[in-house]
Amino acid sequence: MASSSSSSFSLLFPFFLILFSCLISVSSSRRSLIDRPLPKNLPRSGFRFSLKHVDSGKNLTKIQKIQRGINRGFHRLNRLGAVAVLAVASNPDDTNNIKAPTHGGSGEFLMELSIGNPAVKYSAIFDTGSDLIWTQCKPCTECFDQPTPIFDPEKSSSYSKVGCSSGLCNALPRSNCNQDNDACEYLYTYGDYSSTSGFLATETFTFEEGNSIHGIGFGCGVENEGDGFSQGSGLVGLGRGPLSLISQLKETKFSYCLTSIEDSEASSSLFIGSLASNIVNKTGASLDGEVTKTMSLLRNPNQPSFYYLELQGITVGGKRLSVEKSNFELTENGTGGMIIDSGTTITFLEESAFKELKEEFTSRMSLPVDDSGSTGLDLCFKLPNVEMDIAVPKLIFHFKGADLELPGENYMVADSSTSLLCLAMGSSNRMSIFGNVQQQNFNVLHDLEKETVSFVPTECGKL
């Protein structure tokens, strides 16, 4: 049986009960937009968006959704890892080394918004790993299939191309000036060589509850190629760079609250502005004890868009792993470290750290290891076909400023059809990533002024 210090989480299946216990971008330049005025018509309370998982509405089990997310996650991990490697390998002044800066791209959640006047609705990938807001535009010379009609700027009275000397154009990592019409052209390349290119422009964007904001800079993409974008009709970057939605709105706070990956009914949420901190404060005040965990954000000069966490150690069950702190550190040359990312499904740890975590986890489980590799996850156990209690070790991430103990459902996934219980984490030979399964049912507040991230336990589907 589990000890008295067991967590309250349990999974109940027909033949077993599981209890959790203590047994248990290469930027050549990143210019600010301080010369740009504040966008018009900003609401005082901020913004709220509903987020929909890219696999919602499909008849998939939890482990099937995670498997699909893992496949996307490997591509994204390679993208994000390539970003840091290229940043180190390339001299910003040597254009022969790299054709264009690379960014995160792709993602797991979609947000609804409208563009233009009259407003045209479309869904876009919500991405904390990149900056640029973009959608496909007519006349499209090379475009992927998307779920909504391609935006036609000629039908919008509020569309305006950006001039080559504008602050928006100067904020691009790299740009080209079309001398014929003084139009700023962009090329945004992702780590797997997917890309979007076209004209930088400004438009009116309409968000939920009818809030219309004029003069938002975005990429009007006429040549777009690569995998990972077809779930939506473009992308909304929420990175730390000057072209992201957060930066253009001149907001310093945003939060997102992601429902469980197996919840096909409730929506996840994104909050921007004062509304973000208000929701977090209200939720935290209703809970007992010091439930809000706040940790420091780090900056990587080579990749200023990413949100880096300072991971200092991991505890499995009652044992703190002996892995060196340096395994998680962001190095002087900009490689390594851990980012928190909304667009990666599971957490990926630096390979030596994951190896030790895997060994400790295995030693504390009373179940045989499944070596079939059928799930795509690195560590799975065979569940018994008789009813019994199964103790699973607790998992605590030690960040600078706070220790974050994860609920069991945020790192273990059971599949009754295959009788397997798996750890929803993986190994990386590059950077580490704190994925969205580990963040589910936390309201995750990014405070860009204080440079912190806070986690508040929240029933995200009830916000």
SEKOL-84096 format. One record per residue (C-alpha): y, z, x; residue in three letters. Coordinates in steps of 0.02 Angstrom, whole numbers, padded with zeros to 5 digits, always signed. Each point is the difference from the previous one (the first is absolute). Layout:
<atoms>
YZXala ...
</atoms>
This chain:
<atoms>
+00000+00000+00000met +00180-00024+00053ala +00095+00148+00070ser +00134+00095-00094ser +00133-00099+00092ser -00058-00162-00079ser +00132-00119-00064ser +00004-00024-00188ser -00042-00185+00011phe -00173-00059-00051ser -00084-00163-00046leu -00132+00008-00137leu -00131-00135-00007phe -00164-00005-00099pro -00103+00070+00142phe +00116+00093+00116phe +00152+00110+00016leu +00114-00012+00150ile +00105+00149+00052leu +00131+00007+00137phe +00004+00154+00109ser +00048+00063+00171cys -00180-00034+00050leu +00063-00131-00011ile +01259-01419+00433ser +00041-00064+00176val +00185+00000-00033ser +00116-00089+00119ser +00142+00088-00091ser +00016+00124-00143arg +00180+00000-00055arg +00067+00113-00137ser +00088-00056-00157leu +00147+00119+00016ile +00120-00143-00032asp -00075-00035-00170arg +00073+00084-00154pro -00109+00107-00112leu -00088-00105-00133pro +00083+00008-00170lys -00062+00091-00155asn -00107+00129+00089leu -00059+00135-00123pro +00040+00177+00053arg -00174+00065-00034ser -00091-00133+00101gly -00143-00114-00048phe -00178+00014-00062arg -00135-00134+00013phe -00177-00006-00066ser -00128-00050+00130leu -00162-00088-00042lys -00148-00007+00119his -00048-00178+00043val -00177+00031-00065asp +00048+00090-00161ser -00070-00074-00159gly -00154-00063+00090lys -00172+00069-00041asn -00027+00083+00168leu -00068+00169+00051thr +00096+00115+00117lys -00103-00050+00150ile +00017-00185-00043gln +00189+00019-00004lys -00006+00089+00167ile -00111-00137+00072gln +00123-00134-00054arg +00141+00105+00069gly -00092+00020+00166ile -00014-00189+00016asn +00187-00017-00029arg +00029+00152+00111gly -00085-00077+00151phe +00115-00150-00012his +00151+00115-00018arg -00058+00113+00142leu -00012-00153+00111asn +00173-00054-00057arg +00080+00169+00034leu -00092+00020+00164gly +00052-00174+00054ala +00180+00046-00034val -00001+00140+00127ala -00099-00098+00130val +00117-00149-00014leu +00150+00114+00013ala -00061+00063+00168val -00059-00169+00064ala +00158-00094-00045ser +00167+00002+00085asn +00130-00010-00139pro +00103-00118+00106asp -00146-00118+00031asp -00023-00111-00151thr -00153-00080+00079asn -00101+00159-00018asn +00006+00010-00188ile +00059-00121-00133lys +00059+00130-00126ala -00007+00187-00032pro -00153+00065-00090thr -00008+00127-00141his -00127+00093-00108gly -00008-00101-00159gly -00132-00003-00138ser -00031+00161-00098gly -00095+00089-00138glu +00129+00029-00138phe +00108-00114-00106leu +00170+00037-00074met +00085-00093-00142glu +00179-00061+00014leu +00108-00147-00053ser +00108-00119+00100ile +00149-00109-00042gly +00113-00030-00149asn -00079-00027-00122pro -00127+00124+00065ala -00176-00064+00039val -00139+00130+00012lys -00122+00002+00144tyr -00117+00121+00089ser +00018+00038+00184ala -00103+00093+00128ile +00074+00172+00039phe -00007+00022+00189asp +00061+00143+00110thr -00056-00096+00155gly +00134-00135-00004ser +00182-00029-00048asp +00036-00170-00075leu +00008-00026-00188ile -00061-00176-00039trp -00075-00111-00133thr -00057-00181-00007gln +00134-00124-00052cys +00013-00178-00060lys -00003-00130+00071pro -00156+00071+00083cys -00071-00108+00138thr -00144+00117+00039glu -00039+00144-00117cys -00149+00105-00053phe -00055+00022-00180asp +00090+00143-00085gln -00021+00085-00171pro +00177-00041-00061thr +00107-00159+00005pro +00084-00037+00166ile +00184+00048-00001phe +00121-00146-00018asp +00169+00049+00077pro +00087-00148-00082glu -00025+00081-00169lys +00084+00164+00051ser +00188+00019-00009ser -00002+00149+00120ser -00095-00082+00143tyr +00098-00022+00161ser -00058-00054+00172lys +00052+00114+00143val +00114-00067+00136gly -00049+00001+00182cys +00132+00128+00049ser -00040+00125-00138ser -00064+00176+00032gly -00162-00041-00090leu -00035-00149+00113cys +00042+00103+00154asn -00122+00134-00060ala -00146-00120+00011leu -00106+00026+00155pro +00016-00187+00029arg +00089-00134-00099ser +00055-00180+00008asn +00164-00074-00062cys -00005-00158-00101asn +00161-00077+00062gln +00010-00126-00140asp +00036+00130-00135asn +00027+00160+00102asp -00160+00073-00074ala -00102+00138+00082cys -00183-00049+00020glu -00134+00130+00032tyr -00178+00007+00064leu -00100+00158-00029tyr -00171+00003+00083thr -00138+00125-00031tyr -00129+00061+00125gly -00139-00117-00060asp +00121-00146+00010tyr +00034-00004-00186ser +00183-00041-00024ser +00144-00033-00117thr +00150-00108+00041ser +00147-00067-00095gly +00181+00045-00035phe +00075+00174+00000leu +00099+00024-00161ala +00072+00132-00116thr -00049+00024-00180glu +00008+00117-00148thr -00157+00105-00012phe -00042+00090-00162thr -00112+00152+00011phe -00087+00104-00133glu +00109+00076-00135glu +00115-00152+00014gly +00094+00049+00158asn +00074-00161+00073ser +00061+00005+00180ile +00105-00143+00067his +00004-00067+00177gly -00172+00050+00062ile -00051-00102+00152gly -00171-00083-00009phe -00102-00139+00074gly -00017-00155-00110cys -00162-00064+00073gly -00038-00186-00005val -00139+00002+00130glu -00122+00144-00022asn -00178+00009+00065glu -00139+00120+00040gly -00117+00125-00081asp +00046+00158-00092gly +00153-00052-00101phe -00078-00083-00152ser -00018+00165-00096gln +00186-00009-00033gly +00144-00123+00005ser +00083+00068+00156gly +00030+00164+00088leu +00125+00144-00007val +00019+00085+00169gly +00038+00187+00004leu -00003+00022+00188gly +00136+00083+00105arg +00084-00162+00049gly +00168-00063-00066pro -00069-00136-00116leu -00115+00115-00099ser +00037+00044-00181leu +00034+00181+00048ile +00125-00049+00135ser +00090-00129-00108gln +00020+00127-00141leu +00065+00121+00132lys -00118+00134-00063glu -00072+00133+00115thr -00147+00059-00107lys -00148-00079-00085phe -00169+00063-00056ser -00158-00073-00070tyr -00139+00085-00097cys -00166-00092+00001leu -00134+00035-00129thr -00183+00010+00046ser -00073-00169+00047ile -00130+00021-00138glu +00132+00032-00135asp +00017-00166-00092ser +00113+00067-00138glu +00148+00094+00076ala +00137-00084+00103ser +00060+00053+00171ser +00187+00022+00026ser +00137-00038+00126leu +00164+00098-00005phe +00158-00048+00096ile +00157+00104+00026gly +00038+00173-00069ser -00136-00023-00130leu -00129+00008+00140ala +00052+00173+00061ser +00029+00062-00178asn -00179-00042-00051ile -00070+00080+00159val +00102+00160-00023asn -00048+00014-00182lys -00185-00022+00037thr +00002+00119+00147gly +00088+00135-00100ala -00136-00003-00133ser -00139+00036+00126leu -00050+00166+00076asp +00022+00035+00185gly +00069-00109+00138glu -00078-00162-00057val +00129-00121+00072thr -00050-00055+00174lys +00142-00077+00101thr -00026-00085+00168met +00108-00093+00124ser +00017-00187+00012leu +00004-00085+00169leu +00089-00161+00048arg -00074-00139+00104asn +00139-00103+00080pro -00120-00147+00013asn -00043+00010-00184gln +00145+00085-00090pro -00061-00046-00175ser -00158+00106+00003phe -00011+00182-00056tyr -00089+00092+00141tyr -00077+00173-00022leu -00032+00121+00142glu -00183+00045-00021leu -00049+00143+00116gln -00179+00037-00051gly -00136+00000-00134ile -00110+00139-00068thr -00171-00036-00076val -00073+00148-00095gly +00053+00151+00104gly +00009-00090+00166lys +00151-00083+00077arg -00058-00155+00092leu +00018+00002+00189ser +00074-00175+00004val +00152-00008+00113glu +00171-00003-00083lys +00042-00150+00107ser -00126-00104-00098asn +00122+00002-00147phe +00162-00015+00097glu +00122-00142-00010leu +00009-00061+00179thr +00158-00041+00097glu -00041-00185-00010asn -00008+00009-00191gly -00189-00011-00026thr -00114+00128-00083gly +00065+00134-00117gly -00032+00017-00186met +00098-00078-00142ile -00003+00050-00182ile -00029-00157-00102asp -00008-00039-00186ser -00085-00167+00030gly -00158+00057+00090thr -00141+00071-00107thr -00090+00122+00115ile +00056+00098+00153thr -00041-00078+00168phe -00007+00117+00150leu +00005-00041+00184glu -00181-00036+00045glu -00039+00150+00113ser +00077+00120-00127ala -00098-00080-00142phe -00161+00011+00100lys +00021+00188+00022glu +00048+00023-00183leu -00153-00100-00053lys -00116+00104+00110glu +00072+00165-00064glu -00010-00058-00180phe -00181-00053+00022thr -00049+00165+00080ser +00071+00098-00147arg -00084-00102-00136met -00173+00042-00066ser -00033-00180-00051leu -00084-00140+00099pro +00115-00135+00068val -00013-00173-00077asp -00003-00133+00135asp -00011-00152-00113ser +00185-00042+00014gly -00006-00061-00180ser +00168+00077-00049thr +00106-00060+00145gly +00047+00180+00039leu -00041+00078+00169asp -00083+00159-00064leu -00108+00018-00156cys -00133+00124-00054phe -00151-00019-00113lys +00015+00103-00158leu -00155+00089-00068pro -00079-00051-00164asn -00012+00179-00058val +00137+00115-00061glu +00072+00107+00139met +00162+00064+00073asp +00065-00095+00151ile +00127+00081+00115ala +00125-00118+00081val +00117+00057+00139pro +00185+00017-00031lys +00116-00118+00091leu +00171+00051+00068ile +00125-00110+00091phe +00116+00097+00116his +00168-00087+00006phe +00156+00060+00087lys +00081+00114-00128gly -00146+00019-00121ala -00188+00009-00021asp -00059-00114-00140leu -00166+00046-00081glu -00067-00144-00101leu -00085+00017-00169pro -00182-00054+00008gly +00026-00155-00105glu +00127-00061+00128asn -00131-00023+00135tyr -00173-00003-00080met -00064-00134-00118val -00168+00009-00089ala -00091-00146-00079asp -00133+00045-00126ser -00068-00178-00007ser -00051+00005+00184thr -00016+00191+00015ser +00118+00002+00148leu +00140+00118+00049leu +00124-00074+00125cys +00148+00054+00106leu +00149-00109-00047ala +00063-00020+00178met -00026-00120+00144gly +00026-00034+00184ser +00141-00096+00086ser +00014-00060+00178asn +00188-00014-00020arg +00121+00107-00101met -00054+00130-00128ser +00048-00019-00183ile +00009+00134-00136phe -00061-00099-00150gly +00037+00006-00185asn -00165+00077-00057val +00045+00152+00103gln +00171+00002-00084gln -00058-00014-00181gln +00064+00132-00122asn +00133+00056+00122phe +00182-00041-00031asn +00047-00063+00173val +00187+00018+00033leu +00082-00095+00143his +00166+00077+00050asp +00082-00123+00120leu +00149+00112+00033glu -00104+00149+00054lys -00136-00115+00069glu -00140+00092-00088thr -00144-00035-00118val -00051+00129-00131ser -00163+00011-00097phe -00001+00087-00170val -00165+00012-00099pro +00034-00092-00162thr -00096-00072-00147glu +00078-00170+00031cys -00062-00075-00162gly +00100+00127-00100lys +00172-00029+00078leu 
</atoms>
